[in-house]
Structures are given as C-alpha cells and as structure tokens.
Amino acid sequence: MKTNTTKFQSLRRSIAGKAGGLAVCPILVSVLAVILLLSDMESTGQTTVSAMHIMEGYLPAGWCIAWGALCIPFLAAGAVSLKRKIAYQGKVKLLIALCAAFVFIISSLKIPSVTGSCSHATGTGLGAILFGPSIMSILGIIVLLFQAILLAHGGLTTLGANTFSMAIFGPFVSYGLFQLMKKCKAPMGVAVFVSATVGDMATYCLTSVQLAAAYPGDNFWGSFAKFIAVFAPTQVPIAIAEGILTVIVYNVIQKNCAKELKELSGITVKNPGKGKIWARNLVLALGVVLLVTVPLALLGNTEFGGTDDAGSGVIEEIDEGYTPWFQSFWEPPSGEIESLLFCVQSAIGAGICGFVLGRISRKPKDTGAESAAETAAAEQKNA
C-alpha cells in the first residue's frame, strides 16, 4: 500500500509540473494575438509603412556604405558565436530558435502609442541577455532582410544602418545593462525588464543619431533633437511593453532551463520550480494589453501613422525638395496586403515560439514513478 501511494504521489507531481509549465504558453500566445489583432485594426486601410527603420533611399549612399562596412566585424563575430552556441547540449538550440522567433514576432507588431502614431518593438534584448550581443547581429539581420525584401520595410540600401542600430547597438546596450544590474544583485525580473526596455530605446536613439549625422541642417544637435522628438515619445510605452513581454518569456526559461541559464549567462536559479509562474505572467500580460488598448480607447479616431513617415517628413523639412535616391523593388500593393504579410511574419514567429515554449516546459518522463517501481521490485526481491 505504501509503495502504491508513493507512486501515485510521484505521478501527481509530474502531471502538475507539466500542466504548470504548459499553462504559460496560452498566456503568451493570447497576449500576442490581442496585440496583433489591435495593431491590424488600427492599420487597416492605410498604405504607409510604419517602422523603426530608416526607409529605402532616405540615407545618402556614402552613409549606407559606411554603416554596412561597420557591421561586417560584428556579423563575423556573431557567426562564430552562433556556431559555438549550437554546439552546446541540452535545450540551447531550442532557446536560439526561441530568441529568433521572438524578434520575428515583436518586430512585426505595429503597436499604437499614446502619441497617436505607431511603431515596432525590436525583441533583441532577450537573445542578448541569454547568449550575449554578438549572436543577435545574425538573428537580427535575417529579420531585417525578410522585411526589406518582402515588405519594403526598411530597405536594402539602408540594411547596414538598420542592422547596426537594431541588431548590434541595441543588444550591446541590453547586454551591458543586464550584466551591470546582475553585479549589483538586482532582482532578475527587474534586470531583464530594464535591459530589454532600455535596449529598445537605444535603437531609436542611434537611429536619430544616424539621421542627424546624414542630415545635420544648421547643426547636428538641432537636427538630432528633431528626430528624437519624433521617435522617443512614441517608443517609450512600446519599449515598456517589450520589456514586460521579455520578462514573461524569461520567466518560462528560468523555470525550465536552469542548467542552460547557468552555462550561457552564469545565472544561478534558486528553486526554479517554486512559485506559480502562470499567475505572475498573467498579471504581466494584462499590463501589456493595457499599454496597447489605452491609446486606441483614448485616440480612437486617430490614424496612428508610422514614425518612419514622420521621420521622412523631418528629412524633407531639413533638406527641402529631397527625394529618395533609391526605391524598393517591390512594395505591397495595398494596406491590406501589407497587414497580411505582417500577419504571416507574426504567425511564423508565433508558431516557433509556441513549439519551443511547449518543448522546454515539458517535463521528462516520470523518473520518480519509475524509481518507486524499482524500489518496490527490489523490496519484493529481498523479501
């Protein structure tokens, strides 16, 4: 009777562990679905492309070449880092796929802001925290190429500048800040949130620097002030939403990949199975939904144009009569098609995220029940 009770308790703990881990996945997927639906609602019928990127033909050729050349050593280091990380055992490959999919999803969501315009998050902070900043240069440029070729989002001529701001500078800021906060023994959730949020904002600050350097007008700082005034107010609540989403995903990883976190980031997780992660993540998810829905409720009749278009307007204000020197080979023929393609990008990322989160949350076979059975067999044999 004692043996049967032990086996039953072990089996019950195993089932509860699986349910607790997998319960996080619907929360994250539901939040992303709400954001995607709301962002699609506010963009339907619009033909402008809204983004954090410098648009095709809006950066002089010399600056395009310079930023592209500057990316090369970082991309080479990222390729080496990616090759090394893939050689790790355990769930590391799944975590790399998760970080890539996270960027795919987050950067595709056109999120409305309280300023009456919309923009995108970056999603690169998670990978920088887990794997270091170098690997994100490779994952980031893959996403940027996808968007430049299929969505006319950003551009091929501006690929170097956009890669440096989103996939290099932002991740380095996130990584450096995370390491600093970790040394200061800040709570891990706070460190992840602040690192991802500030890394997102850093991307837009560098984009403003890039544009101000290319179009200084009367003076660099005056031009920088104009560009940052376009990007920063819109991006602050969106960066906060990205920070919260990053914490949600990190909570799942921390609970289920304690060994990998120790190997990759030197993070020691105490009692990884303790606490109701789904409850914490549910509260965080509600915060993200509020950040997205409040602008729509307060500014329901606003068009929520993209910050790219506003940035282009500043360029034309500084350099009167400016026309782009290069055009995208292909652009979505309508706002509906554009929204569809963004939904496809989101669906690809969400599918990978859902699969990976399910896999890493799945507990191994019930070794406790097997051990109890082996103990019972040994007792019977000795008897």
LOMAR-560414 format. One record per atom (N, C-alpha, C): x, y, z. Coordinates in steps of 0.2 Angstrom, whole numbers, padded with zeros to 4 digits, always signed. Example, Ala and Ser with C-alpha at 12.3 -4.5 7.8 and 13.67 -1.06 7.14 Angstrom:
% LOMAR-560414
+0066-0028+0039 +0062-0022+0039 +0066-0016+0039 +0064-0011+0035 +0068-0005+0036 +0064+0000+0039 
END
This chain:
% LOMAR-560414
+0004-0006+0000 +0000+0000+0000 +0004+0006+0000 +0010+0006+0004 +0014+0012+0004 +0018+0013-0002 +0019+0008-0006 +0023+0009-0012 +0018+0012-0017 +0012+0010-0017 +0007+0012-0022 +0005+0020-0021 +0005+0021-0014 +0004+0028-0013 +0010+0033-0015 +0016+0030-0014 +0022+0034-0017 +0022+0035-0024 +0020+0030-0028 +0019+0030-0035 +0014+0035-0037 +0008+0035-0034 +0003+0040-0035 +0005+0047-0034 +0008+0048-0028 +0010+0055-0027 +0016+0057-0032 +0020+0053-0034 +0025+0055-0039 +0022+0056-0046 +0017+0052-0048 +0014+0053-0054 +0010+0060-0054 +0007+0061-0048 +0003+0068-0047 +0007+0074-0048 +0013+0074-0045 +0018+0079-0045 +0020+0080-0053 +0021+0075-0056 +0024+0075-0063 +0018+0078-0067 +0012+0076-0067 +0007+0079-0071 +0006+0087-0069 +0006+0088-0063 +0005+0095-0061 +0011+0100-0063 +0017+0097-0064 +0023+0101-0066 +0022+0102-0074 +0019+0097-0077 +0018+0098-0085 +0013+0103-0086 +0007+0103-0082 +0002+0107-0083 +0004+0114-0081 +0008+0115-0076 +0010+0122-0074 +0015+0125-0079 +0019+0121-0082 +0024+0124-0087 +0020+0126-0093 +0016+0121-0095 +0012+0122-0102 +0007+0128-0101 +0005+0129-0095 +0000+0134-0094 +0002+0141-0096 +0009+0142-0096 +0012+0149-0098 +0011+0150-0106 +0011+0145-0110 +0011+0146-0117 +0004+0149-0119 -0002+0147-0117 -0008+0150-0119 -0008+0158-0117 -0005+0159-0111 -0005+0166-0109 -0001+0171-0114 +0005+0168-0116 +0009+0172-0121 +0006+0173-0127 +0004+0167-0130 +0001+0167-0137 -0006+0172-0137 -0010+0171-0131 -0016+0176-0131 -0014+0183-0131 -0009+0185-0127 -0007+0192-0127 -0004+0194-0134 +0000+0190-0138 +0002+0192-0144 -0004+0192-0149 -0009+0188-0148 -0014+0188-0153 -0018+0194-0152 -0019+0196-0146 -0023+0203-0145 -0019+0209-0148 -0013+0209-0147 -0009+0214-0149 -0009+0214-0157 -0008+0208-0160 -0009+0208-0167 -0015+0210-0170 -0021+0208-0167 -0027+0210-0169 -0028+0217-0168 -0026+0220-0163 -0027+0228-0162 -0023+0232-0166 -0017+0229-0168 -0012+0233-0172 -0015+0232-0179 -0018+0227-0181 -0021+0226-0188 -0027+0230-0189 -0031+0231-0183 -0037+0235-0183 -0035+0243-0185 -0030+0245-0181 -0028+0252-0182 -0024+0253-0189 -0022+0248-0192 -0018+0249-0198 -0022+0248-0204 -0028+0245-0204 -0032+0243-0209 -0033+0249-0214 -0032+0248-0220 -0034+0253-0225 -0028+0258-0226 -0023+0258-0222 -0018+0263-0223 -0013+0260-0228 -0009+0264-0232 -0004+0262-0237 +0003+0264-0235 +0004+0267-0229 +0010+0269-0227 +0013+0263-0223 +0020+0263-0224 +0024+0258-0220 +0026+0261-0213 +0024+0258-0208 +0026+0261-0201 +0032+0257-0198 +0037+0260-0196 +0043+0256-0193 +0047+0260-0189 +0052+0256-0187 +0058+0259-0183 +0064+0260-0188 +0063+0258-0194 +0069+0258-0198 +0070+0264-0203 +0076+0265-0205 +0077+0271-0210 +0074+0268-0217 +0070+0272-0220 +0067+0269-0226 +0072+0269-0232 +0070+0265-0237 +0074+0264-0243 +0075+0271-0246 +0081+0273-0248 +0083+0279-0252 +0083+0285-0247 +0082+0285-0241 +0082+0290-0237 +0089+0291-0233 +0094+0287-0235 +0101+0288-0232 +0106+0289-0237 +0110+0294-0238 +0114+0295-0243 +0119+0289-0244 +0121+0288-0250 +0125+0282-0252 +0131+0281-0248 +0134+0286-0247 +0141+0286-0243 +0139+0283-0236 +0134+0286-0233 +0132+0283-0226 +0130+0276-0226 +0127+0274-0231 +0124+0267-0232 +0130+0262-0232 +0136+0264-0236 +0142+0260-0237 +0145+0260-0230 +0146+0266-0227 +0150+0266-0220 +0146+0262-0215 +0140+0262-0214 +0136+0258-0209 +0137+0251-0211 +0136+0249-0217 +0137+0242-0219 +0144+0239-0218 +0149+0243-0219 +0156+0241-0218 +0157+0240-0210 +0154+0245-0206 +0155+0244-0199 +0151+0238-0196 +0146+0235-0199 +0143+0229-0197 +0147+0223-0198 +0151+0223-0203 +0155+0217-0205 +0158+0213-0199 +0163+0217-0195 +0166+0213-0190 +0161+0210-0185 +0156+0214-0183 +0151+0211-0179 +0147+0205-0181 +0145+0205-0188 +0142+0199-0191 +0147+0193-0191 +0153+0195-0192 +0158+0189-0192 +0158+0186-0185 +0159+0190-0180 +0159+0188-0173 +0152+0185-0171 +0147+0187-0174 +0140+0184-0172 +0140+0177-0175 +0143+0176-0181 +0143+0169-0184 +0147+0164-0180 +0153+0167-0178 +0157+0162-0174 +0153+0161-0167 +0150+0166-0164 +0147+0164-0158 +0141+0160-0159 +0137+0160-0164 +0131+0156-0166 +0134+0149-0167 +0139+0148-0170 +0142+0141-0171 +0144+0138-0165 +0147+0142-0160 +0149+0139-0154 +0143+0137-0150 +0138+0142-0150 +0132+0140-0146 +0128+0134-0148 +0128+0133-0154 +0124+0127-0157 +0127+0121-0155 +0134+0121-0153 +0137+0115-0151 +0135+0113-0144 +0132+0118-0140 +0130+0116-0133 +0125+0110-0133 +0125+0107-0128 +0120+0101-0127 +0114+0104-0124 +0109+0100-0123 +0103+0102-0119 +0098+0106-0123 +0095+0111-0121 +0090+0115-0124 +0092+0121-0127 +0099+0122-0128 +0101+0128-0131 +0099+0129-0138 +0099+0124-0142 +0096+0125-0149 +0089+0128-0149 +0085+0125-0145 +0078+0127-0144 +0078+0135-0142 +0082+0137-0137 +0082+0143-0135 +0084+0148-0140 +0089+0146-0145 +0091+0150-0150 +0085+0152-0155 +0082+0146-0156 +0076+0147-0161 +0071+0151-0157 +0070+0151-0151 +0065+0155-0147 +0067+0162-0148 +0073+0164-0147 +0075+0171-0147 +0074+0174-0155 +0076+0170-0160 +0075+0172-0167 +0067+0173-0168 +0063+0168-0165 +0056+0169-0166 +0053+0175-0163 +0056+0176-0157 +0054+0182-0153 +0055+0189-0157 +0061+0189-0160 +0062+0195-0164 +0057+0195-0170 +0056+0190-0173 +0051+0189-0179 +0044+0192-0177 +0042+0190-0171 +0035+0192-0169 +0035+0199-0167 +0040+0201-0162 +0039+0208-0159 +0040+0213-0164 +0045+0212-0169 +0047+0217-0174 +0041+0218-0179 +0036+0213-0179 +0031+0213-0184 +0025+0217-0182 +0024+0218-0175 +0018+0221-0172 +0019+0228-0173 +0014+0231-0176 +0013+0238-0177 +0009+0241-0171 +0012+0243-0166 +0009+0244-0159 +0007+0252-0159 +0001+0253-0157 -0001+0260-0157 +0002+0263-0150 +0003+0270-0150 +0006+0273-0144 +0001+0279-0142 +0002+0282-0136 -0002+0287-0134 -0001+0294-0138 +0005+0294-0142 +0006+0300-0146 +0002+0300-0152 -0002+0295-0154 -0006+0295-0160 -0003+0292-0166 +0003+0289-0165 +0007+0286-0170 +0008+0279-0168 +0011+0275-0172 +0013+0268-0170 +0020+0266-0172 +0023+0261-0169 +0029+0259-0171 +0030+0252-0169 +0036+0249-0169 +0038+0242-0168 +0043+0242-0162 +0042+0237-0159 +0047+0235-0154 +0053+0231-0158 +0058+0229-0154 +0064+0226-0158 +0064+0219-0156 +0064+0217-0149 +0064+0210-0147 +0071+0207-0147 +0076+0211-0147 +0083+0209-0147 +0086+0208-0140 +0082+0211-0135 +0085+0211-0128 +0085+0204-0125 +0080+0200-0127 +0080+0193-0124 +0086+0189-0126 +0088+0189-0133 +0094+0185-0135 +0100+0188-0132 +0101+0194-0132 +0107+0197-0129 +0108+0195-0122 +0103+0195-0118 +0103+0193-0111 +0105+0185-0111 +0102+0181-0115 +0104+0174-0114 +0110+0172-0117 +0112+0175-0123 +0118+0172-0127 +0123+0178-0128 +0122+0184-0126 +0127+0189-0127 +0125+0193-0134 +0128+0199-0135 +0125+0203-0140 +0127+0201-0147 +0133+0197-0148 +0135+0196-0155 +0131+0192-0159 +0128+0186-0156 +0123+0182-0159 +0117+0186-0162 +0115+0191-0159 +0109+0195-0161 +0110+0198-0168 +0117+0200-0170 +0118+0203-0176 +0116+0198-0182 +0117+0192-0181 +0115+0187-0186 +0107+0186-0186 +0104+0185-0180 +0097+0184-0180 +0093+0190-0182 +0096+0196-0180 +0093+0202-0182 +0093+0204-0190 +0099+0203-0193 +0099+0204-0200 +0095+0199-0204 +0094+0193-0202 +0089+0189-0205 +0082+0192-0205 +0080+0194-0200 +0073+0198-0199 +0073+0204-0204 +0078+0208-0203 +0078+0214-0207 +0078+0213-0215 +0082+0207-0217 +0081+0205-0224 +0075+0203-0226 +0071+0199-0222 +0065+0197-0223 +0060+0203-0224 +0060+0208-0220 +0056+0213-0220 +0058+0218-0226 +0064+0219-0228 +0066+0223-0233 +0064+0220-0240 +0065+0214-0241 +0063+0211-0247 +0056+0210-0248 +0052+0207-0243 +0045+0205-0244 +0040+0211-0242 +0042+0215-0238 +0038+0220-0235 +0039+0227-0237 +0045+0228-0240 +0048+0235-0242 +0048+0239-0235 +0050+0236-0230 +0050+0238-0223 +0058+0239-0221 +0060+0246-0221 +0067+0247-0220 +0069+0247-0228 +0075+0244-0229 +0077+0244-0236 +0084+0240-0237 +0085+0238-0243 +0092+0235-0244 +0098+0240-0244 +0097+0246-0246 +0102+0251-0246 +0103+0253-0239 +0098+0253-0235 +0099+0255-0228 +0100+0249-0223 +0101+0244-0226 +0101+0237-0222 +0107+0238-0216 +0113+0241-0218 +0118+0241-0214 +0117+0246-0208 +0114+0252-0209 +0112+0256-0204 +0107+0253-0199 +0102+0250-0202 +0096+0247-0198 +0099+0241-0194 +0103+0237-0197 +0106+0232-0193 +0110+0234-0187 +0114+0239-0189 +0119+0242-0183 +0114+0245-0177 +0109+0248-0179 +0105+0251-0173 +0101+0246-0170 +0098+0241-0174 +0093+0236-0170 +0097+0230-0168 +0101+0227-0172 +0104+0221-0171 +0111+0221-0168 +0114+0227-0167 +0121+0227-0164 +0121+0232-0158 +0119+0238-0159 +0119+0243-0154 +0114+0242-0148 +0108+0240-0150 +0103+0239-0145 +0104+0233-0141 +0106+0227-0144 +0108+0221-0140 +0114+0223-0135 +0119+0226-0138 +0125+0228-0134 +0123+0232-0127 +0118+0237-0128 +0116+0241-0123 +0112+0236-0118 +0108+0232-0121 +0104+0227-0116 +0109+0223-0112 +0114+0220-0116 +0118+0215-0113 +0122+0219-0107 +0125+0225-0109 +0129+0228-0104 +0125+0230-0098 +0119+0232-0099 +0115+0235-0093 +0113+0229-0089 +0112+0223-0092 +0110+0217-0088 +0116+0214-0084 +0122+0214-0087 +0127+0212-0083 +0129+0217-0077 +0128+0223-0078 +0129+0228-0073 +0124+0227-0067 +0117+0226-0069 +0112+0225-0064 +0113+0218-0061 +0115+0214-0064 +0117+0207-0061 +0122+0208-0056 +0127+0212-0057 +0133+0213-0052 +0130+0217-0046 +0125+0221-0047 +0123+0225-0042 +0117+0221-0038 +0116+0214-0040 +0112+0210-0037 +0104+0212-0037 +0103+0215-0043 +0096+0217-0044 +0091+0211-0045 +0085+0212-0043 +0081+0206-0044 +0081+0204-0052 +0081+0198-0053 +0082+0196-0060 +0076+0198-0065 +0070+0198-0062 +0065+0201-0067 +0066+0208-0068 +0068+0212-0063 +0069+0219-0064 +0075+0220-0069 +0080+0216-0068 +0086+0217-0073 +0084+0215-0080 +0080+0210-0081 +0078+0208-0088 +0073+0214-0091 +0069+0216-0087 +0064+0222-0089 +0068+0228-0091 +0072+0230-0087 +0076+0237-0088 +0080+0236-0094 +0084+0230-0095 +0088+0229-0100 +0085+0229-0107 +0079+0225-0107 +0076+0225-0114 +0072+0232-0115 +0070+0235-0110 +0067+0242-0112 +0072+0247-0114 +0077+0247-0111 +0082+0252-0112 +0085+0251-0119 +0086+0244-0120 +0089+0242-0127 +0085+0244-0133 +0078+0243-0132 +0074+0245-0137 +0074+0253-0138 +0074+0257-0133 +0075+0264-0133 +0082+0266-0136 +0087+0262-0135 +0094+0264-0138 +0094+0263-0145 +0090+0258-0148 +0090+0258-0155 +0087+0264-0158 +0082+0267-0155 +0079+0273-0158 +0083+0279-0157 +0087+0279-0152 +0092+0285-0151 +0097+0285-0156 +0100+0279-0158 +0105+0278-0163 +0102+0280-0170 +0096+0278-0171 +0093+0279-0177 +0093+0287-0178 +0091+0290-0173 +0091+0298-0173 +0098+0301-0174 +0103+0298-0171 +0110+0300-0172 +0112+0299-0180 +0110+0293-0182 +0112+0291-0189 +0108+0296-0194 +0102+0298-0193 +0099+0303-0197 +0101+0310-0196 +0103+0312-0190 +0106+0318-0189 +0112+0319-0192 +0116+0314-0192 +0123+0314-0195 +0123+0315-0203 +0118+0312-0205 +0117+0312-0213 +0113+0318-0215 +0109+0321-0210 +0106+0327-0212 +0106+0332-0206 +0112+0335-0205 +0114+0340-0199 +0110+0346-0200 +0108+0348-0206 +0105+0355-0206 +0110+0360-0204 +0107+0365-0200 +0112+0370-0197 +0117+0368-0192 +0115+0363-0188 +0119+0360-0183 +0117+0353-0182 +0121+0348-0180 +0120+0341-0178 +0115+0341-0173 +0116+0344-0167 +0111+0343-0161 +0104+0346-0162 +0104+0351-0166 +0097+0353-0168 +0093+0348-0172 +0097+0345-0177 +0094+0340-0181 +0092+0334-0177 +0097+0332-0172 +0096+0326-0168 +0089+0327-0164 +0088+0333-0161 +0083+0335-0157 +0076+0334-0161 +0076+0336-0167 +0070+0335-0171 +0069+0327-0172 +0074+0323-0174 +0072+0316-0175 +0071+0313-0168 +0074+0314-0163 +0072+0311-0157 +0066+0312-0154 +0063+0319-0156 +0057+0321-0154 +0051+0317-0158 +0053+0314-0164 +0048+0310-0167 +0048+0303-0164 +0054+0300-0163 +0054+0293-0161 +0053+0292-0154 +0056+0296-0149 +0056+0294-0142 +0049+0294-0139 +0045+0299-0139 +0038+0299-0136 +0034+0293-0138 +0034+0292-0145 +0030+0286-0147 +0033+0279-0144 +0040+0279-0144 +0043+0272-0142 +0043+0271-0135 +0042+0276-0130 +0043+0274-0123 +0038+0269-0121 +0031+0269-0122 +0026+0264-0120 +0027+0258-0123 +0030+0258-0130 +0031+0252-0133 +0037+0248-0131 +0042+0252-0129 +0048+0249-0126 +0046+0246-0119 +0042+0249-0115 +0040+0246-0109 +0036+0239-0110 +0032+0239-0115 +0028+0233-0117 +0033+0228-0119 +0038+0229-0123 +0043+0224-0125 +0047+0222-0118 +0048+0226-0114 +0051+0224-0108 +0047+0219-0104 +0041+0220-0103 +0036+0216-0100 +0036+0209-0103 +0035+0209-0110 +0035+0203-0114 +0041+0199-0113 +0047+0202-0113 +0053+0199-0112 +0053+0195-0105 +0051+0199-0100 +0051+0196-0093 +0046+0189-0093 +0040+0190-0097 +0036+0184-0097 +0040+0178-0100 +0043+0179-0106 +0047+0173-0109 +0052+0171-0104 +0056+0176-0101 +0062+0174-0097 +0059+0170-0091 +0053+0171-0088 +0051+0168-0083 +0050+0160-0085 +0047+0159-0091 +0047+0152-0093 +0054+0149-0094 +0058+0152-0096 +0065+0149-0097 +0068+0148-0090 +0068+0153-0086 +0071+0152-0079 +0068+0146-0076 +0061+0145-0077 +0058+0139-0073 +0060+0132-0076 +0061+0132-0083 +0063+0126-0086 +0070+0125-0089 +0074+0130-0089 +0080+0129-0092 +0086+0132-0087 +0085+0130-0081 +0090+0132-0076 +0097+0130-0077 +0098+0124-0080 +0105+0122-0082 +0108+0126-0087 +0104+0127-0093 +0106+0131-0098 +0108+0138-0096 +0104+0141-0092 +0105+0148-0090 +0112+0149-0086 +0113+0144-0082 +0120+0143-0079 +0125+0143-0084 +0125+0139-0089 +0130+0138-0094 +0131+0144-0098 +0125+0147-0100 +0126+0153-0105 +0127+0159-0102 +0124+0161-0097 +0124+0168-0094 +0127+0168-0087 +0128+0162-0084 +0131+0162-0077 +0126+0164-0072 +0119+0163-0074 +0114+0164-0069 +0112+0158-0065 +0112+0158-0059 +0110+0153-0054 +0103+0154-0052 +0099+0149-0054 +0092+0150-0052 +0090+0146-0046 +0088+0149-0041 +0087+0146-0035 +0079+0143-0035 +0078+0137-0033 +0071+0134-0033 +0068+0136-0039 +0070+0133-0045 +0067+0135-0052 +0059+0133-0052 +0058+0128-0048 +0051+0125-0049 +0046+0129-0044 +0049+0133-0040 +0045+0136-0034 +0041+0142-0037 +0034+0143-0035 +0030+0148-0037 +0026+0147-0043 +0020+0151-0043 +0016+0150-0048 +0017+0155-0054 +0021+0152-0059 +0024+0157-0064 +0018+0159-0068 +0013+0155-0069 +0007+0157-0074 +0004+0163-0071 +0003+0163-0064 +0000+0169-0061 +0004+0175-0062 +0010+0175-0061 +0014+0181-0062 +0014+0183-0069 +0014+0179-0074 +0014+0180-0081 +0007+0183-0083 +0002+0181-0080 -0004+0183-0082 -0005+0190-0080 -0003+0192-0074 -0003+0199-0072 +0001+0204-0077 +0007+0201-0078 +0011+0205-0083 +0008+0206-0090 +0005+0200-0092 +0001+0200-0099 -0004+0205-0099 -0008+0206-0093 -0013+0211-0093 -0010+0218-0094 -0004+0219-0091 -0001+0226-0091 +0001+0227-0099 +0003+0222-0103 +0004+0223-0110 -0002+0225-0113 -0007+0221-0112 -0014+0223-0116 -0016+0230-0114 -0015+0232-0108 -0017+0239-0106 -0013+0244-0110 -0007+0243-0111 -0002+0248-0114 -0004+0248-0122 -0007+0243-0124 -0009+0243-0131 -0016+0246-0132 -0021+0244-0128 -0028+0246-0129 -0029+0253-0126 -0025+0256-0122 -0027+0263-0119 -0026+0268-0125 -0021+0268-0129 -0021+0273-0134 -0027+0272-0139 -0029+0266-0141 -0035+0265-0145 -0041+0268-0142 -0042+0267-0135 -0048+0270-0132 -0048+0277-0131 -0042+0280-0130 -0041+0287-0129 -0041+0291-0136 -0038+0288-0141 -0037+0291-0148 -0040+0287-0153 -0047+0285-0152 -0050+0280-0157 -0050+0283-0164 -0051+0289-0165 -0052+0292-0172 -0045+0294-0175 -0039+0293-0172 -0033+0294-0175 -0031+0289-0180 -0027+0291-0185 -0025+0287-0190 -0019+0282-0188 -0015+0284-0182 -0009+0281-0180 -0004+0279-0186 -0002+0285-0189 +0003+0284-0194 +0010+0282-0191 +0014+0279-0195 +0020+0277-0193 +0026+0282-0192 +0030+0280-0187 +0036+0285-0186 +0040+0286-0191 +0041+0281-0196 +0045+0281-0202 +0043+0287-0206 +0036+0288-0207 +0034+0293-0211 +0035+0300-0208 +0035+0300-0201 +0036+0307-0198 +0044+0308-0199 +0048+0303-0198 +0055+0304-0199 +0057+0306-0206 +0053+0304-0211 +0055+0306-0218 +0052+0313-0219 +0047+0315-0215 +0045+0322-0215 +0050+0327-0213 +0054+0325-0207 +0059+0329-0204 +0065+0330-0209 +0066+0324-0213 +0072+0325-0218 +0070+0330-0223 +0064+0329-0226 +0061+0334-0231 +0061+0341-0228 +0060+0342-0222 +0060+0349-0219 +0067+0351-0218 +0072+0347-0216 +0079+0349-0216 +0082+0351-0223 +0080+0346-0227 +0083+0346-0234 +0077+0347-0239 +0075+0353-0240 +0069+0355-0244 +0070+0352-0251 +0065+0349-0254 +0065+0346-0260 +0068+0339-0261 +0070+0336-0255 +0074+0330-0255 +0069+0324-0258 +0072+0320-0262 +0068+0314-0265 +0073+0308-0264 +0070+0302-0262 +0074+0296-0261 +0077+0295-0267 +0084+0293-0266 +0088+0291-0272 +0087+0284-0274 +0084+0280-0270 +0083+0273-0272 +0076+0271-0270 +0073+0266-0274 +0066+0264-0272 +0066+0256-0271 +0062+0254-0267 +0061+0246-0266 +0059+0243-0273 +0062+0237-0274 +0060+0233-0280 +0053+0232-0280 +0050+0230-0274 +0043+0228-0274 +0040+0231-0267 +0034+0233-0267 +0030+0236-0262 +0023+0232-0261 +0021+0231-0255 +0014+0228-0255 +0009+0233-0259 +0005+0230-0263 +0000+0235-0267 -0005+0238-0263 -0006+0236-0257 -0012+0239-0253 -0010+0238-0245 -0014+0242-0241 -0013+0242-0234 -0015+0235-0232 -0020+0232-0235 -0022+0225-0233 -0017+0220-0234 -0014+0220-0240 -0009+0215-0242 -0003+0216-0237 -0001+0222-0235 +0004+0224-0231 +0003+0221-0224 -0004+0222-0221 -0006+0219-0215 -0005+0211-0215 -0007+0208-0221 -0007+0201-0222 +0000+0198-0221 +0005+0202-0224 +0012+0200-0224 +0014+0200-0217 +0013+0205-0214 +0015+0206-0207 +0012+0201-0202 +0006+0199-0204 +0002+0193-0200 +0006+0187-0202 +0008+0186-0208 +0012+0180-0209 +0018+0179-0205 +0022+0185-0205 +0028+0185-0201 +0027+0184-0194 +0021+0187-0191 +0019+0185-0184 +0018+0178-0183 +0014+0175-0188 +0012+0168-0187 +0018+0163-0187 +0023+0165-0192 +0029+0161-0192 +0032+0161-0185 +0033+0167-0182 +0037+0168-0176 +0033+0165-0170 +0026+0166-0170 +0022+0163-0165 +0022+0155-0165 +0022+0153-0171 +0022+0145-0172 +0028+0142-0169 +0034+0145-0170 +0040+0143-0167 +0040+0144-0160 +0038+0150-0158 +0038+0152-0150 +0034+0147-0147 +0028+0145-0149 +0023+0140-0146 +0026+0134-0145 +0029+0131-0151 +0033+0125-0151 +0038+0124-0146 +0043+0129-0146 +0048+0129-0141 +0046+0130-0134 +0042+0134-0133 +0039+0135-0126 +0036+0129-0123 +0033+0125-0128 +0030+0119-0126 +0035+0114-0124 +0040+0113-0129 +0045+0108-0128 +0049+0110-0122 +0051+0116-0120 +0056+0117-0114 +0052+0117-0108 +0045+0117-0108 +0041+0117-0102 +0039+0110-0101 +0040+0105-0106 +0038+0098-0105 +0043+0095-0100 +0041+0092-0095 +0045+0088-0090 +0047+0082-0093 +0053+0079-0091 +0055+0072-0093 +0050+0067-0091 +0051+0061-0093 +0047+0056-0091 +0047+0055-0083 +0042+0052-0081 +0041+0052-0073 +0046+0047-0070 +0052+0050-0069 +0058+0046-0066 +0056+0044-0059 +0052+0049-0056 +0050+0047-0049 +0046+0041-0048 +0041+0040-0053 +0037+0034-0053 +0041+0028-0054 +0046+0029-0059 +0050+0023-0061 +0054+0021-0055 +0057+0026-0052 +0061+0025-0046 +0057+0021-0041 +0051+0023-0039 +0047+0020-0034 +0046+0013-0036 +0044+0012-0043 +0043+0005-0045 +0049+0000-0044 +0055+0003-0046 +0061-0001-0045 +0062-0002-0038 +0061+0003-0033 +0062+0001-0026 +0057-0004-0024 +0051-0004-0026 +0046-0009-0024 +0048-0016-0026 +0051-0016-0033 +0053-0023-0035 +0059-0025-0031 +0064-0021-0029 +0069-0023-0025 +0067-0026-0018 +0062-0022-0015 +0060-0024-0009 +0057-0031-0009 +0053-0032-0015 +0050-0039-0016 +0055-0044-0017 +0060-0043-0020 +0066-0047-0021 +0069-0049-0015 +0070-0044-0011 +0074-0045-0004 +0069-0049+0000 +0063-0048+0000 +0058-0052+0004 +0058-0059+0002 
END
